[in-house]
Amino acid sequence: MIKVLFVCLGNICRSPMAQIIFENMIQEQGLENEFEVDSAGTEGYNEMCHAGIHRGTKEVLRKNGVYFKEHYSRKIRKQDYAYYDYIIAMDSENISDIEYIVGEDKDNKIKRLLDYTNTPRNIKDPWYTGNFDETYDDVIEGCSAFLEYLKLNS
């Protein structure tokens, strides 16, 4: 089983969006039994208030016909590094924050989602930009490329 953890800052916009989209993709391809997928944030403030998925994320998922269940944010933990095979960040700052929490990436598990595409870059945080459609498009591109990578390399 391949274990994947998607990570962003607060675990209410980008990383749950990536988790949901990736779960839908693997289910559509009949691969759901081959993966364990979760998401987390590098900050714990949303976990403390039991925050769910941001309404902008819910709206863009619904608009695009993506099925999802409610998700509640959690902060990444040091032990997540040993547990997960892939820790997929949304931007470079997330990577720095992840490494601060879990320690050095000695097993080369931590990458940005869009590092698996032909145009590696950060996924902008829609909490600040307000552009959930752009984030959705980037996450679709990244999850598609990441899944293809896994199918070729597993």
N, C-alpha and C positions, 0 to 999 in steps of 0.2 A: 504494500500500500504506500502510495506517495502522499506525504503530508505537506500541505502548503498553508502558510500563514501570510495573509495580506496585511500590510501595516501602513497607516497614515498618522497624522497628528492626533486627532480626537476620536477616531473610529466611529464617526457618525455620517461621513460623506463618502470619501473615495474608497477606503478599504472595505466597508460593507458592500459598496457598489461592485467592487471587483470580486468579492467573495460570491455575491449573488449571481453575477454574470457568469463567472467561471463555473459555479455549480450548475447553472442552467446549460452551459455548453457541454459539460461532461455528461449530464443526464441525457441531452439530445443525442449524444454519440454512444450511449449505453456504457459509459465508463464510470458511473457513480460509485461502483463497488471497488474501484481501483484507487480512489482518492479520499483523503480526509482534508477538509478545507475549513479554515476559520479566519477571523480577522481580529486585529487589535490596534490600539493607538499607542503613541509614545508618551502621551500625557494622560494623567489619571483623573482629571476633573470631571469628565463625562461619566466615567465609571462610578464616581462617588455619588452622582445624582441619578444614576440608573438611566442615562440618556439612551433613547432609541435612535433609529435612523432619521436623519434630517429630512424635513418635509420636501426639500428640493430634490433630494435623491429619490424619495418615494415617487414624486411626481414624474421625474424623467423615466424611471423604471416602468411605471404604469403606462405612460405615453407610448413607450416602445414595446409594450406587451410582455414585459419580463415579470415572471412570477417570483414572488418573494414572501417570506415569513418575517415577522418582526425580529429584530436583532437588538441586543443591548450591548453598549460599548464596554470594553475592558481594556486595561493597560497591558502591554507586553510585559512578560516576566522573564527573568534570567533563565529559568528552566525551559522556556520556549525554544531557545537556541538548540539545546540537545534533542528536543522532541521533534521539531519540524525539519523536513528535508530542504525546504525552500522557504526563505523569508523574503517576501516581495514588497518592497517599499514603493511609495508613489513618487517620492522626490529625493534629491540628494541630502536635504536636511533631515529627512526621516532616517536615512542610512546612518548619519552621524549620531542621531539620537538613539537609534537601535543599538549601535555599537557601544554607546555610553552605558546603556542598560545591561546588555548581555555580555559585553566584553569583545575582545578581538574576534574578527570573523576568520578564524583559522581554517575552517572547512569550506570557505568560499560559498556560503549559503545565501548571503544577502545581496540582492540586486534590485534595481528599479524595474518596475513592470515593463516600461517602454525600452529597456535595454535589450529585450528580446525581439524588437522590431528593427526595420531597416533604418529608422530615424530615432535613435536613442535620445531621450529627453525626459524632463520632469513632467508630471501631470499636475497642472495648476489646481490649487485648492479652491473649490467653488464656494466654500464658506466665505472667502475673501473676494473672489471674482464675481460670484453670483451666476456664473455661466455653467450650469449643470449639464447642458447639452454638449458643450465642448468636452467636459470631463467624461461624459458618457461615451462619446466617440473615441476618446483616447483610451478609455478602459476596454472598450470592445476591441480596438486594435491590439492593445497589449495582451489581453487574455487570449485572443485568437493566436497570436504569435507564440505566447508562452505555452499554450496547449500543443501547438505543432512541435515546438522544441521538445517538450516532454515525450510526445509520441515517437519522435525520432531518436531520442537519447535515453529511453528507459527500457 
